[in-house]
Amino acid sequence: MHRNRLQKLLDFLQNEPNDPFLKYALATEYLNSNELEKALEYYEDLITNHADYVGTYYHLGKLYEALDRKNDAVKTYQDGMKVARNSKDMHAFSELQAIYNSAIGLDYEDD
């Protein structure tokens, strides 16, 4: 089932190579199938070519953390908070701020 869905997304991307939603969907599919390098490739493409696609920052940051790239994760969360703030997406901003605080060791729940 996964390969069929993945192939459909790849086919759609051939027809719409600049569609950020398709790139995001592919990154998510690869991430869910534990193909981390392919997921990373699509998430990083989104950051480079579709910097305003807010949803990318949370998932890319989490992937960087999973890959033991904490500095990259922290920077990604910071960049994502700026994008979310600029687009007035306060829900995304608060999610990014929470994960950023956790990444830098500011877990308020521990108090």
C-alpha positions in Angstrom: 0.0 0.0 0.0 2.8 2.4 0.9 4.6 2.0 -2.3 1.5 2.5 -4.3 0.7 5.7 -2.5 4.3 6.8 -2.8 4.3 6.1 -6.5 1.1 8.1 -7.0 2.7 11.1 -5.2 5.8 10.9 -7.3 3.6 10.8 -10.5 1.7 13.9 -9.3 5.0 15.6 -8.6 6.2 15.0 -12.1 3.1 16.9 -13.3 3.4 19.6 -10.6 7.1 19.8 -9.7 6.8 23.0 -7.7 3.8 22.0 -5.6 4.9 22.3 -1.9 2.0 20.2 -0.7 3.2 17.2 -2.8 6.8 17.7 -1.6 5.5 17.8 2.0 3.4 14.7 1.4 6.4 12.8 -0.1 8.6 13.9 2.8 6.0 12.5 5.2 5.6 9.2 3.3 9.4 8.7 3.4 9.6 9.6 7.0 6.8 7.2 7.9 8.6 4.4 6.0 11.8 5.3 7.9 13.6 6.4 4.7 15.1 9.4 6.6 17.5 10.6 3.9 14.7 10.8 1.3 12.5 12.6 3.8 15.3 15.0 4.7 15.8 15.7 1.0 12.2 16.8 0.5 11.9 18.7 3.8 15.1 20.6 3.0 13.9 21.3 -0.6 10.7 22.8 1.0 12.8 25.1 3.3 14.9 26.2 0.3 12.2 26.7 -2.3 9.0 27.2 -0.3 10.2 28.9 2.9 6.7 30.1 3.7 5.3 26.5 4.0 5.1 26.7 7.8 4.3 23.0 8.5 7.8 22.0 7.3 9.7 23.6 10.1 8.3 21.4 12.9 8.8 18.2 11.1 12.3 19.0 9.7 13.4 20.1 13.2 12.2 16.8 14.7 14.0 14.9 11.9 17.2 16.8 12.6 16.8 15.9 16.3 16.3 12.3 15.4 19.5 12.5 13.3 21.4 14.0 16.3 21.7 17.4 14.6 20.5 19.5 17.5 21.9 22.8 16.3 20.2 22.4 12.9 17.0 21.6 14.7 17.1 24.6 17.0 17.8 26.9 14.0 15.0 25.3 12.1 12.6 26.0 14.9 13.8 29.6 15.2 13.3 30.1 11.5 9.9 28.5 11.6 8.8 30.8 14.4 9.7 33.8 12.3 7.8 32.4 9.3 4.8 31.6 11.4 4.8 35.0 13.0 5.1 36.7 9.7 2.2 34.7 8.3 0.2 35.3 11.5 -0.1 31.6 12.1 -0.1 31.7 15.9 -1.0 28.0 16.2 2.1 27.0 14.3 4.1 29.6 16.2 3.1 28.2 19.6 3.9 24.6 18.5 7.3 25.7 17.2 8.0 27.7 20.3 7.1 24.7 22.6 9.4 22.3 20.7 12.1 25.0 20.5 11.9 25.5 24.3 12.2 21.7 24.8 15.1 21.4 22.4 17.1 24.1 24.3 16.2 22.6 27.6 13.5 25.0 28.8 10.8 22.5 29.8 8.5 24.4 32.0 6.6 21.3 33.0 9.7 20.2 35.0 9.3 23.1 37.5 
